[in-house]
Amino acid sequence: DVMALVEDIQVTSILDNEASLGPEDWADSAGSNSIYTAILSRNETVKDAKRLKTFLELRDKYVHKKVLFEDPLFPADDTTLFYSRKCPMKFEWKRPSEICENPQFIIDGANRTDICQGELGDCWLLAAIACLTLNEKLLYRVIPPDQSFTENYAGIFHFQFWRYGEWIDVVVDDRIPTCNNQLVFTKSYRNNEFWSALLEKAYAKLHGSYEALKGGNTLEAMEDFTGGVTEFFDLEEAPKELYKIMRKALERGSLMGCSIDVFSASDIESRTEVGLVRGHAYSITGLEECEQATKNTKIRLIRMRNPWGWVLWKGPWSTNSEEWSTLCVADKNNLKKQTVETSEFWMSFDDFKKNFTKLEICNLTPDTLQGDWRHSWTVAVNEGRWVRGSSAGGCRNFPDTFWTNPQYRLRLYEEDDDPEDEQVACTVVVALMQKGRRKERSKGAKLFTIGFSIYEVLNHSMRGCNQHLQKDFFLYTASKAKCKTYINLREVTERFRLPPGEYVIIPSTFHPHEEGEFILRPIVFVSDRAHANKEIAHDGILGERKKKKPKVKQGEKHEETEEEKQFRAIYKQIAGEDMQICANELKVVMKRVLDKHNEIKTEGFSLETCRSMIALMDTDGTGKLNLQEFKHLWRKIKEWQIIFKRYDQDKSCSISSFEMRNAVNDAGFQLNSQLYDIIAMRYADEHLNIDFDSFICCFVRLEGMFRAFKAFDKDGDGIIKLNVLEWLQLTMYS
């Protein structure tokens, strides 16, 4: 997905000839360029420098040609505006120089007053941008500042966003939709400032269109601007220590937003009696605790911002309200100095909890933060996917498949150093994000209903191992913690305090069989000595378990059973005097043999399966099977048949693709989660069942691939090196 996204939106898809640059290369090529000097001084990553170098080369190319850049991936036409309807008015795409005189990218620094909402319902995005402006270091990572409409101007600008674990560069031209020479969407209160409008355009490009930004969650944009881990609080059930949580969050540079729930379409953007707007996203920009001199008490105040650019709050602590007279002069002047009259307002913390229903906090992760904050916690990013029929097991309501979901281990060893109570516990925030659903809106994609559960591993034999926990574990073990509810948001996040120990996190969709990709990020509030979590399945194939061979006493003669005599007779009848059979003959033999076992309903194996069987058992290289080789094959099939019957509990001559994980394990193969997904996709039918023929075909393929690998693994270290002919030999053999 990341690579596909790079091809769609990154400038590196246009110019990628500097992929091998090292620090010494871009240091030399930087020359006196101030952007490069800033990057070197801030110790940014080599990737950041490469992206910047590529953008500069592309920009300079157009400057040299004296041609203004036109983005072929996000054209200035109706297709990038709306996907579900026609444009409601005639839009004209204009460059800033066509809209006003003396256009500027940023005037006197980018700040929260530069963000005024237009005709697009993306207040959630603008609230996040307003929060972003409070942290200059974060702001100028998203909005590279050394861009202008004068020096080296070529109609091209770039912005950086965090996308599923990686920072990417999004390049846009500066043609912006207008009507009557006015910007239609986001704008600055200054008519000649354009950074906010171009940032919105880059974010629209990231998601495929402007319409894709209609309606959303402030947390979503906060994460895309910071790479942070977000938390959601229902203020009706707010924890007692909420003020302390918010205070610490602001001190760490976290971004915060809030809103009031709506319960019908008519409620959207309607006003409360005190002037607040329902269904509208507000930014939280400050917290203060002040002395009320006249009452000899302390009052907690919170500073809010309305993205619309004007204030509607009419309650206590609104502008010129009588409450201001209760403060001492110093506090009053301090708060007034912090407030931008046209867009910000103060209210009491109690009124905040009474009037708002949702609070959203974006905690900045170590790769975003600088200085000592890096050691406040550790974050592990786990990318995974739910595959229909294999690892899309649904929630705990579906016990037969729940256990097949991806499983991740989490080890907590260091308890909190400033607990709210005397309980020994470790604070952890778990964030589960589904990928790519907003961008796929135009194709009908909707957000899945997602959530997760956490189980403690108490059994010592299960600790520290990579064993996928089986169904019985979840049938008889209660979860230690879980998300409050499964919900159709891009990300579900919960904060927990758990005793030190080892845990397993199970991310899932609510219903089984829903395919999608996700990122699971636990953020552990401990020192960097903590153990990061990891997926249980290994990255590589584990191999086959060795089985003990039955001992045969010396001199003991094996006598044929009645069944073996029948096989010999059938085999001789078809094979002829040479007692060798080819794939076509094997197909006939297997059909006759299986017909004698009427408990298995089968149409017989395909010719391709029979060829694979011969490749598996042909030890003498004749391309045919002799009787001994056939007997060996039949013994294998009988072993696999017993396993098949074990999971075919309804006698339907098929097993659920979810059970294939156990069946493969019972046969002695240990695979990783990706291979179980491949098996389900390749061998299951539309009803997610695997019939006997497909079951045997899969096992023959696995057996053959392991045997072929071992043949090339001369020194037995589990690693082989092949040239192209050897690779073809290996794949053709199997």
N, C-alpha and C positions, 0 to 999 in steps of 0.2 A: 504494500500500500504506500509506504513512504517513497519507494522508487517510482511508483506510478504518479504520485503527487509531485515529485521532483520533475518528471517529464512534463507535467501539465503546467506548473506554475513557477518553477525556478529558472532563473536566468542561466543557470549552468546547463540547461537543456539546449541553449543557443550557443554558448561558448564554454566548452568543457576541456579545452586543450591544456589547462593548467592543473590537471588533477594530481600531478606528481610533485607539485611545488612543496618545498620544505620551508621552514622558518627563515633560513638564510636567503632563499630565493626572493620571498616577498619583502624581506628587509632591504635587499639590494634594489629591488625594483621600485620601492616606495619613494625613494628620493626625498624630496622635501614635502611630500604630500602630508598635510596635517592629519588626515584621517588615519593613515598608516601609522604615523607617529603616536597618535592616541591609542590605537589598538596595541601597539608594541608596549606602550607604557602601562596599559591596563592588563597585560598578560592574557589577552583573549586567546581563544583556541586557534589552531592552524586552520580549522574549517572556517571560522569567521573571516579570517584574513583572505582565504581563497575565494569565498563568496564575494567579499568586498572588491577584491582585485578583478574578479570576473565582471562585476557590475561596472566598475570604472572603465574597463576595456570596452564594454559594450557602449557605454555612454560616450566615451571618447571617439569611438568609431562613427557615431552619428554626428558628433560635433565636427569632426574632420570632414565628413561628407556634406555638412551644412543641411542636414535633413532632420526633421522632427520625427521622433520614434512613434510608430503606431503598433500597438500590441496585437499580434495576430491571434493570440490565445484568449483574449478578452476584448473582442471588437466593440467599437462604439456604435452599437445598434440595439434593436429591441430584444434580441436574444439574450443579452446580458442583463436586461432589466427584469423581465417577467417570464415565467415559464408556464403559468397556469391560465393566463388571461392576456388580452391585448392591452397595450399601454392606454391608460385612461385619458391621456392628453398627448399632444404632440411635443416631444422632447427634442431639444437640440443639444448635441454634444459639442461643447466649446472648451477651448483651452483658456486658462486664467487670463492670458493677455488679451483675449477676445471679450472677456467679461468686464474687466476694469483696467485702470491705469496702474502701473507700478505694482504688479502682483508680488507677494512675498510668500515664502514657504512658512517661516515662523517669524513672528514679530515679538520681540522682548520675551522670548522663551515660551515654550508651549505650556499653557496652564488650563485649569478647568473651566475658565470663562470662555475659552475658544470653541466650545462644543455646544452647538444649538441644534436641536432636533428638527428635521425637515418632515417630508410627507411619508417617510418610511417608518414602520412600526418597530424600530430597533433601539428603543430607549434603554433596553438591557445592555446593548453594546456601548452606548454613550455613557451610561453610568460606570461601566468598567473603565472606559477611557479616562473619565474624570478621576477615578481612583488612581489610575496609572500616573497621572500628572503629578501626584503628590510625592512620587519617588523618582527623582531625576535620572538616577542610574538605570532604573528599569525602563523609564520612558524612552531614553535615547538608545536603548538596545532595540526597541521596537521601531522607533522612528530615527534612523540615522540622521543627525542634524546637518551635516555638511552638504546640503542640497539647496539649490536656489534656482530662481528664474532669470538669473543674470549670468553669473560665472559658470562657464561650461554647461550652459543650458542646452538640452537636446530633447525636451519634452518627455523625459524618462525619469522615474523616481522608484525607489525601492523601500520595502519595509520587511521586518523580520517577525515571524510568529513561531511559537512552539507548536509542533504538530506531532502528537503521539510519540513523544520521547526524543524528538530531534528538532533543532532550530533550522528553519528554512527561510530562504529569501524569496519574496514575492515582488516581481517587477510589474509596474503599470505605466501606461502613458498618462498624460495629464488632461485628457479630454473628459469632461465631467458633464452629466446630464443637467440641462437648464430648461427653464420655461420663462419666457419674457425676460431673458437675460439675467434671471435669478437662479441660484442653485436650488434644485428640487429637494435634495436630501441634506445630509449634515453640512453645517456651515459654521464659520466663526462669526462672532458679533462684529468683527472688523471685516469690512467688505473685501479687503484685498489680502486676506490671510487664508491659506488653502491646505495646511497640513492635515486638519481633521477630515476634510472632504476627500483627500487623496488616501488617507489611512482607511476610511470607510470603503473606498473603491478597492483597495488591495484586499481588504477582508472579504468583500463581496466576491472578488475573483477567487479567493481561496475556497469559497463554497459554491462557486458556479454561477451565481447571479445575485443581483440586489434583492430580489424577492426572497431568496433563501435566508436572508437576514431578518425577515419579518417574524416577530415573536421569538422569544428565547429566554435564556436564563443568564443573569449577570455572571454567575460562576463560570459559565462556558467561555465567555470572552476573557475573564480574568485569567483563566488557565492558559488560554492561547497567547496571552500577552506576557506571561511569566513562567510557564511550566510548573506552576505551583500546584499544591494539593488543596482542594476546596472542602469546606464544611458547610452544612446547612442546619439551621436551627429553627424549629417551630417556636415562636416567641410565647405561645400559650403554654408551652411545656418547657420553657427555658430553664436551664440549670441555675442553681442559686448563685454560682460563681460566674455568671455571664459577664458582669462588668469587668471582672478580673481577666477573663478570657479575652475580651475585646481590647482591654488596655494592653495586655501582653502582645496581642496580635498587631496593634498599631505600632508598638515599640519595635517589633521585628520587621516592620515594613509591610505587613500583610495588607491586602486590599479588602474592603468591605462594602457591601451593598444591602439594601433592604427593600421590601415592597409590602403591599396590602393585597390579600387574596381577593379574587373576584369569583362569583358563583354563577354568573350568567353573562351572556354577551352584552346585555344592556349595562352591566356594571363597569365594563372596561372604560377606563379614563373618566369615570364619574367621580364627583368630589364628595368628600365627607363633610360633616357640619363644620369641621375646623379647617377645611381647605386643602386637605391632603387628597392625592389622586389615587384611586384604586387601580390595581393592575399596572402601576407605573413604577419603574425602577429608580430608586434614589441612591446616591452615594453617601457613605459615612466618611467624613473627613477629619473628625477630631473628637476627643473626649477630654473633659476637664472636671475637676472637683473644686468647687469654690466656697468661700466663706460668705454666708449671708449675715452681714453685720447686724442688721436690725432684728434678726431672729436668733442670733448666736448658734446657728446650725450650719452644717455643710450640705451643699446641693450638688448632685452629679448632673452634668449637662453633656449633651451630644450635639455635634455639629453635622448638619445634613446639607446635601446639595441636590437641587432639582435640575435635571439635564435640559429642561425646557428653557432655562435661563432666567426664570423669574420665580419668586416665592409666593406661595398661596397659603402657607401656614398662618392661622389666625389665633392659635392657642397661646398659653403661657410661654414667655420668653421669645415671642415673636417681636419684630421690630417695634420699638417704642412702647412695649407692654410695661405695665407697672412693676413687674417682677425685677426688672433691671435696677430699680431704685433700692432694692434690698442688698445689693452687692457692695463690697468695699470699692473704693475708687480704682485701686490698682487692678483688681480682677475685672472690673467693668471695662476699663480701657484695654486690657489685654485681650478680652474676648471680642470687643468691637474691632480691634486691630486685625484679628484673625479672619474676620467675616467679610466676604464679598457680598455687598447688599443685594445685588440684583439676582443672585442665584442661590445663596446660602442662608441658612437660618439655624438658630439654636432651639432646642427643646429639652425638657427635663428627661432624664433617663427613664423615669417611671412612666412619663407620657409616651415615650418611645415604645416601651414594651406594651403599653395599653393600646396604642393606635396601629402599630405595624404588626404583621403576622409572620413575616419571614425575614431571617437574617442570613446573609451569605458571607463567608470569610474565605479568602484565598491565602493559604499559608505558603510562603515562598520556600522553595526547596534549596538544598545546598548548592546545586549547580547554578542557581539564580543569585543567591546571597554571596556577600563578600565578608572577609574578616572573620572574627570569632564566631559569628552566627553559623558558619559552616559546620561547627562541631556540636550544634544543638541537637541534631537528629540525623538519622540516616534514612535514605529512601531507596527502595529497590523497584525497578521498573520491569514488570513481567508481561510480555506480549503473548497472547493466546488466542484461541478461537474455539467456538462451539461448532461442531460438525454434525449435521443431521445423521442420525443413525449410529453415531459413535460417541461423541463427547458433548452433545446437546441434550443433556439429561433432564432439564427442567428443575423446578424447586423441590423441596422436601415433600410436597404433596404427591410426588410421583416416585415412591420408594424403589420401584423396579429399575429406574433409570438414573435417579439422582446421583448415585455413587459413581457413574461414568463421567461426570463433569470433570474438568481439569482440577487438579489438587495442588496446593502450594503450601510448603512448610514455612512456619514462622517461629523463630526461637527468641524468646524474651528472657533476658538474664539480669538486667539492671533496673532496679525499681526507681520510682520518681524521687528526686532529691527535695522537692517541696510539696508533699502531698497535701490535699485538702483535708484529709482525715488521717487516722493512724493505720489505715490499711496498707499493707505492703503490696504494691502493684506497679505495673509499668504502663505508661500512657502510649497508646498507639492509635493512629488514624488510618483507616483502611478505605481506599478509593478505588471503585470499579467503574471504568469508562468504556462505553461502547464506541466503536470507531466508524467514522465515515457516513453516518446516517443523514446528517443535514445536507451534505453534498449530493446525496442520492435522492433527495426529496422530489426532484423533477421526474424521477423514474418511479415514483410511488412509494419509496421507502419511508417507513415510519420507525420511530424509536421503539425498541423492544422494552418490555417491562423486565427490569433486571434487579438483582440483589445478591447477597452473599451470606454465608453462615461460617462460623468459626468453631472448630472442635478441638478440645484438648486431647493430646496423645498421652494417656496415663500408662499404657502398657509399655514396660521397658524394652521389650523385644521389638516394638514398632518405632521407638525413638531413634533418630539419627540415621534411619535407613531410607531407601528410595522406593519402598513398596507402595503401590497404589492401594489405598484402603478399600476393602470390599464392601458389598451390600450389607452384610451382617453387622459391620461396625456401626453403620448409620441407623440400622433398625433398632439397635439396643443401646445407642449412645446419644444422649441429649446434647444439643449444641451449647457451647459455653457462652457464645455471644452471636448476635446477628444484626443485620440492618433492621431498622424499625419497620420498614415496609418495602415490598417490591414496587418499583415505580418506573414510569416511562420517561426518565430523564437521561441526558447523555451520560451523567455520572451520578453514582450513588456513593455517598461518603458518610462514615460514622466514626465517632471518637469513642474509644473504650479504655478502661483501666483493668488490666488482666494480671493475675498473679504470675510471677516468673515461671517459665515452663516452655514446652513445645506445643505448637498448635498447627492445625491444618485449616486453610481458608478454601472454601468451595464457592467460586463465582458461578452464577447461572442465570439463565433467563427464567421467567416464571413458568412458561409452557415448554415442554420438550420439543425437539425437532426444529428449533429456530436457529438458523445458521447466521453467524456473525463473528466479527473479530473484536477483541477487547484488550484493554490494558489494566492490570491490577497493580496498584501502588500502595504498599504499606509505608507509612512514615512513622518511625519509632523515635520517641523523644528521649534519647539516651546519647551517651558519648559515642564516638566513632569506633569504639571497641565492640559495638553490638554486631551480632550475626545477621547478615542480610538474609531475606527469605529467598527460596528458590523453588522452582517447579519440581515435583517429585520425580517425574519421568526424566531419565537421562537424555542427553542430546543425541547419543548414538544408539545403535542397536546393541543390545546386551549379549545376544547370542542364544545358544541352545543349552539347556541343562543336560548334563551327561546322565544317561541312564545305566544302571547296573545290568550287565549281561548275565543271564542265568548260567550257572556253572553246569558243565556236562562232565560226568565222570569218565576217566580214561578207559577206553575199551568198550564203553556203553554204546549199543547200537540203537539208533532212533528208528522207531517203527511208524509207518504211515498210518494216519487216522483214516477213517472212512471218508471224511470230507476231503482230505488230501488226495485220496485215490480218485475221487470224482473229479477233482481239479485236473489231475494228470490225464484222465480220460478225455475231458473236454479240451484240454490244451493240445494233446496229441492229435485229436481229430481235426483241429484247425491248423496247427503248426506244420503238420506233415512230418516226414522222416527226419528232416534236419532239426526238428524241435526248436525252431526259432520263429518268433512272430514279429511282424512290423506293426506300425501304428494302426492300420486298418484292421488287421487281424486282432490286435489287442482290444479294439473297440467291440468286436464281436464277442470275444472271450469274456470281457468284463460285463457285457449285457447278460450273457447266459449265467454267469456266476451270481450276479446280483438278483436275477430272476428267482434263483433258488432261495433267496433271503427275502421273503415277501413282506417282512416288517419294514423294509425300505422301499418307498415308492420313488422310482427314478426312471427317466426316459433313456438312461444310459449316458455315458460320458461322450463329450464332443471329441472330434478328431484332434483338435488342438490340445485338449487335455491329455489325450492318449500319447501324443508326441512328447508332451512334458514328462509324462510318466516314464517313457522310454529313456529320455535324457537323464532322468533322476536315477534309474536303476541299471543303465547300460554300463556296467563296470568293465567289460572287455572291448568296448569301442566298436562293436559291430553295427550299431544303429538298430539292433533288434534285441528282444529279450529271450533268454533261454529259460528253461523251467525253473532253475534255482532263483534267477533274477525275478521271475514272475511270482514265485512263492514269497520272496522278500517283499515285493510290492504289495501282495495281498495281506501279509502280516501288518504292514503299515496301515493299509486301508481299514483293516479290522480294528486296529487301535484307535484310529480316528473315528470310525463308526461308533465305537463305545462312547467316545467323548460327545459325538453329535447327539446320540440318544439321551445322554445325560441332560442336555439342555433343551431337547425337543419334548418338553413335558406335556404338551397338548397333542402329541402324536400327529402333528400336521406335516411332518417331513420337512420342516424348516425351523430355523432358530432365529431369534431376534438378533439384529446386528449389534445391539448393545452387549449381548452375551458373548460375542465373538472374542472380546478381550480375555474372558475367563477360559474359553475353549482353546485359544491359542496358547495361553499360559499352561493349561493342563497338558498340552501336547509337547511341552518342553521348550517352547520358544518364548523369549522375553524381548519385547519390542518397546519402542518409545511411543509417545502419544500420537506423533505425526503418522507413524505407520499404521496404528489402529484406525486413524481417520481415513487413510488411503484404502485400507481393506474394506471399510464400510462403504466408501464411495464407489469402489470398483466391483464389489461382489454382492451388495444388497440390492433387492428389487425396489420398486416404487413404494412398497408397503414396509420397507425397512426390514425385510426378512431375507435370510440366506438359505437357499435350498441345499440338499445334500450334494448335488453335482458341483455347485459353486464352492461349497465348503471344502470338498476334497480337492478341487482345482486350486484353491488358495493354499492348502497345506502342501500340496505337491510343489507349488511354486516356492513356498518358503523353504521347504526341505532342499529343493534344487539349488536355490540361491546360496544357502548356507554351505552346501557341499562344494559349489563352484568357488566360493570365496576361500574356503579352507584349502582348496587345491592350489590357489595362487598365494596363499599366506605361508610361504616357505619356512620362515623362522618362527611362526606361531605367535607373533606379537600383536595380532589383531589389526595390522595395518598392511595394506597392499598398495603397490605402485604399478600402474598399468600404462602401456602405450595404447594407441588407438586400436591396433589389431587385437591386442589382448583384451581390451574392453569389449570389442565386438564379439570375441570368442566367449567371454563371460556371459554377455547378455543373450547371445544366440543360443548358448548351451542351455540357458534356463527357460 
